[in-house]
Amino acid sequence: MMKMMKRSLMSSLLLLFFLQSISGSSSNSSPHIEAVCENVQDSYVDKKYCIKTLSSDVRSRGADDRGLGVIAAELTAAKAVAIKSHIEKARRKARDGYGRRRAEAALQIFSDVIPSVQWAAESIKGEFYASAGAVLFVALDAASACVGVVELGKAADEYVNLALLAQAIAVHLH
């Protein structure tokens, strides 16, 4: 009887620890992420979006402010790469020369912005925050420059939100 109670108690404790680990992993935000997001929320960045975005990247768990800025810039670059791929598909599917030229214009914009945003991530790593912030500020215009040229849909908003986040963290670090 005592053995069964011990097993039951042990099973209950294991279940409790398991449930706590599951609930903890659904909210990966650390107090550090929350503090950074609190500091940048005045820069057109929603605090909840900031926390959700940074927490979604496993590298953010042990990252300092600079590391979070690098992550945000790298996420922005990755979104720009995805948009460039989308534009390349639109160019291939264009029905006429006019549509193809429009897609080529948008492709040129995102082909230029990708290395710029990657450079900004490297600049944040190297603690050149003002330079990174300036480049990210300019990179914000890439999606709006393509409005009416190529349909980017939700990806354009996602890109702008990521660029705003990266730029806000770079400015915060400066």
The 8 nearest C-alpha neighbors of each residue, nearest first, counted from 0:
[[1, 3, 2, 4, 5, 6, 7, 8],
 [0, 2, 4, 3, 5, 6, 7, 8],
 [1, 3, 5, 0, 4, 6, 7, 8],
 [4, 2, 6, 0, 5, 1, 7, 8],
 [3, 5, 7, 1, 6, 2, 8, 0],
 [4, 6, 8, 2, 3, 7, 9, 1],
 [7, 5, 9, 3, 4, 8, 10, 2],
 [6, 8, 4, 10, 5, 9, 3, 11],
 [7, 9, 5, 11, 6, 10, 4, 12],
 [8, 10, 6, 12, 11, 7, 5, 13],
 [11, 9, 7, 13, 12, 8, 6, 14],
 [10, 12, 14, 8, 9, 13, 15, 7],
 [11, 13, 15, 9, 14, 10, 8, 16],
 [14, 12, 10, 16, 15, 11, 17, 9],
 [13, 15, 17, 11, 12, 16, 10, 18],
 [14, 16, 12, 18, 13, 17, 11, 19],
 [17, 15, 19, 13, 18, 14, 20, 12],
 [18, 16, 14, 20, 15, 19, 13, 21],
 [17, 19, 21, 15, 20, 16, 14, 22],
 [20, 18, 16, 22, 21, 17, 23, 15],
 [19, 21, 23, 17, 18, 22, 24, 16],
 [22, 20, 18, 24, 23, 19, 17, 25],
 [21, 23, 19, 25, 24, 20, 18, 26],
 [22, 24, 20, 21, 25, 26, 19, 27],
 [25, 23, 21, 26, 27, 22, 20, 19],
 [26, 24, 22, 23, 27, 21, 20, 28],
 [25, 27, 24, 28, 23, 22, 54, 29],
 [28, 26, 54, 24, 25, 29, 23, 55],
 [29, 27, 54, 26, 32, 50, 30, 33],
 [28, 30, 31, 32, 33, 27, 60, 54],
 [29, 31, 33, 32, 34, 28, 35, 36],
 [30, 32, 34, 29, 33, 35, 63, 28],
 [33, 31, 35, 29, 34, 30, 28, 36],
 [32, 34, 30, 36, 31, 35, 37, 50],
 [35, 33, 37, 31, 32, 36, 30, 38],
 [36, 34, 38, 32, 37, 33, 31, 39],
 [37, 35, 33, 39, 46, 38, 34, 49],
 [36, 38, 34, 35, 40, 39, 33, 46],
 [39, 37, 35, 36, 40, 34, 171, 41],
 [40, 38, 36, 41, 42, 37, 167, 168],
 [39, 41, 44, 46, 42, 45, 37, 38],
 [40, 42, 39, 43, 44, 38, 45, 37],
 [43, 41, 44, 40, 39, 167, 163, 164],
 [44, 42, 41, 40, 45, 163, 39, 167],
 [45, 43, 40, 42, 164, 46, 39, 41],
 [44, 46, 48, 40, 47, 49, 43, 36],
 [45, 47, 49, 40, 36, 48, 50, 37],
 [48, 46, 50, 49, 45, 51, 36, 52],
 [49, 47, 51, 45, 46, 50, 52, 44],
 [50, 48, 46, 52, 47, 51, 36, 53],
 [49, 51, 47, 53, 48, 52, 54, 33],
 [52, 50, 48, 54, 49, 53, 47, 55],
 [53, 51, 49, 55, 54, 50, 48, 56],
 [52, 54, 55, 50, 51, 56, 49, 59],
 [55, 53, 28, 51, 27, 56, 52, 50],
 [54, 56, 52, 53, 51, 57, 27, 59],
 [55, 57, 54, 58, 59, 53, 52, 70],
 [58, 56, 59, 60, 55, 54, 27, 53],
 [59, 57, 56, 60, 62, 61, 70, 66],
 [60, 58, 62, 57, 61, 56, 67, 54],
 [61, 59, 58, 62, 57, 29, 54, 27],
 [60, 62, 59, 58, 63, 66, 57, 29],
 [63, 61, 59, 66, 60, 67, 58, 64],
 [62, 64, 66, 65, 67, 61, 31, 59],
 [65, 63, 67, 66, 68, 62, 35, 172],
 [64, 66, 68, 67, 63, 69, 123, 124],
 [65, 67, 62, 69, 63, 68, 64, 70],
 [66, 68, 70, 64, 65, 69, 62, 59],
 [69, 67, 65, 71, 66, 70, 168, 165],
 [70, 68, 120, 66, 72, 67, 71, 123],
 [69, 71, 67, 73, 68, 72, 74, 66],
 [70, 72, 165, 68, 74, 69, 73, 67],
 [73, 71, 75, 165, 69, 120, 74, 70],
 [72, 74, 76, 70, 75, 71, 69, 77],
 [75, 73, 77, 71, 72, 76, 70, 78],
 [76, 74, 72, 78, 161, 73, 77, 162],
 [75, 77, 73, 79, 78, 74, 116, 113],
 [76, 78, 74, 80, 79, 75, 73, 81],
 [77, 79, 81, 75, 80, 76, 158, 82],
 [78, 80, 76, 82, 77, 81, 113, 83],
 [81, 79, 83, 77, 78, 82, 76, 84],
 [82, 80, 78, 84, 79, 83, 85, 77],
 [83, 81, 85, 79, 84, 80, 86, 78],
 [82, 84, 80, 86, 85, 81, 109, 106],
 [83, 85, 87, 81, 82, 86, 80, 88],
 [86, 84, 82, 88, 83, 87, 81, 89],
 [87, 85, 89, 83, 88, 84, 106, 102],
 [86, 88, 90, 84, 89, 85, 83, 91],
 [89, 87, 91, 85, 86, 90, 92, 84],
 [90, 88, 86, 92, 87, 91, 93, 85],
 [89, 91, 99, 87, 102, 93, 88, 92],
 [92, 90, 88, 89, 93, 87, 99, 94],
 [91, 93, 89, 90, 88, 94, 99, 87],
 [94, 92, 90, 98, 99, 91, 95, 89],
 [95, 93, 92, 98, 96, 99, 97, 91],
 [96, 94, 97, 98, 93, 99, 100, 92],
 [95, 97, 99, 98, 100, 94, 93, 101],
 [96, 98, 100, 99, 95, 101, 93, 94],
 [99, 97, 101, 93, 100, 95, 96, 102],
 [98, 100, 96, 90, 102, 93, 97, 101],
 [101, 99, 103, 97, 102, 98, 96, 104],
 [102, 100, 98, 104, 103, 99, 148, 97],
 [101, 103, 90, 105, 99, 104, 100, 149],
 [104, 102, 106, 100, 101, 105, 107, 99],
 [105, 103, 107, 101, 106, 102, 100, 108],
 [106, 104, 108, 102, 107, 103, 145, 109],
 [105, 107, 103, 109, 104, 108, 110, 102],
 [106, 108, 110, 104, 105, 109, 103, 111],
 [109, 107, 105, 111, 106, 110, 112, 141],
 [108, 110, 112, 111, 106, 107, 83, 113],
 [111, 109, 107, 108, 112, 113, 106, 83],
 [112, 110, 109, 108, 113, 107, 114, 115],
 [111, 113, 109, 115, 110, 114, 138, 116],
 [112, 114, 116, 115, 76, 111, 110, 79],
 [115, 113, 117, 116, 112, 118, 111, 110],
 [116, 114, 118, 112, 113, 117, 119, 134],
 [115, 117, 119, 118, 113, 114, 76, 112],
 [118, 116, 114, 120, 119, 115, 76, 113],
 [117, 119, 115, 121, 116, 120, 114, 122],
 [118, 120, 131, 122, 116, 117, 121, 123],
 [121, 119, 69, 117, 72, 123, 122, 118],
 [122, 120, 124, 118, 119, 123, 125, 117],
 [123, 121, 119, 125, 127, 124, 120, 131],
 [122, 124, 126, 120, 125, 121, 128, 127],
 [125, 123, 121, 122, 126, 120, 69, 65],
 [124, 126, 122, 123, 127, 121, 128, 120],
 [125, 127, 123, 128, 124, 122, 65, 172],
 [128, 126, 122, 123, 125, 130, 129, 131],
 [127, 129, 131, 169, 173, 123, 126, 130],
 [128, 130, 132, 131, 127, 173, 133, 170],
 [131, 129, 133, 132, 128, 127, 134, 122],
 [130, 132, 119, 128, 134, 129, 133, 122],
 [131, 133, 166, 129, 135, 169, 130, 134],
 [132, 134, 136, 130, 131, 135, 129, 137],
 [135, 133, 137, 131, 136, 132, 138, 130],
 [136, 134, 138, 132, 166, 137, 133, 131],
 [135, 137, 133, 134, 139, 138, 132, 166],
 [136, 138, 134, 139, 135, 140, 133, 141],
 [139, 137, 135, 140, 136, 141, 112, 134],
 [140, 138, 137, 136, 141, 159, 162, 135],
 [139, 141, 143, 138, 142, 137, 144, 136],
 [142, 140, 144, 138, 139, 143, 108, 145],
 [141, 143, 145, 144, 155, 140, 146, 139],
 [142, 144, 146, 140, 145, 141, 139, 155],
 [145, 143, 141, 142, 146, 140, 105, 148],
 [144, 146, 148, 142, 143, 105, 149, 147],
 [147, 145, 143, 148, 144, 149, 142, 150],
 [146, 148, 149, 145, 150, 144, 143, 101],
 [147, 149, 145, 146, 101, 105, 102, 150],
 [150, 148, 147, 145, 102, 151, 146, 101],
 [151, 149, 152, 148, 147, 146, 145, 86],
 [152, 150, 155, 154, 149, 153, 82, 146],
 [153, 151, 154, 150, 155, 156, 149, 157],
 [152, 154, 156, 155, 157, 151, 158, 150],
 [153, 155, 157, 152, 156, 151, 158, 82],
 [154, 156, 158, 153, 157, 142, 151, 152],
 [157, 155, 159, 153, 158, 154, 160, 152],
 [158, 156, 154, 160, 155, 159, 161, 153],
 [157, 159, 155, 161, 156, 160, 78, 154],
 [158, 160, 162, 156, 161, 157, 139, 163],
 [161, 159, 163, 157, 158, 162, 156, 164],
 [160, 162, 164, 158, 75, 163, 159, 157],
 [161, 163, 159, 165, 164, 160, 75, 139],
 [164, 162, 166, 160, 161, 165, 167, 159],
 [163, 165, 161, 167, 162, 166, 44, 160],
 [166, 164, 71, 72, 162, 168, 167, 163],
 [165, 167, 132, 169, 163, 135, 164, 168],
 [168, 166, 170, 164, 169, 165, 39, 42],
 [167, 169, 171, 165, 170, 68, 166, 172],
 [170, 168, 166, 172, 132, 128, 171, 167],
 [169, 171, 173, 167, 168, 172, 132, 166],
 [172, 170, 168, 169, 173, 167, 39, 38],
 [173, 171, 169, 170, 168, 128, 65, 64],
 [172, 170, 128, 171, 129, 169, 127, 126]]
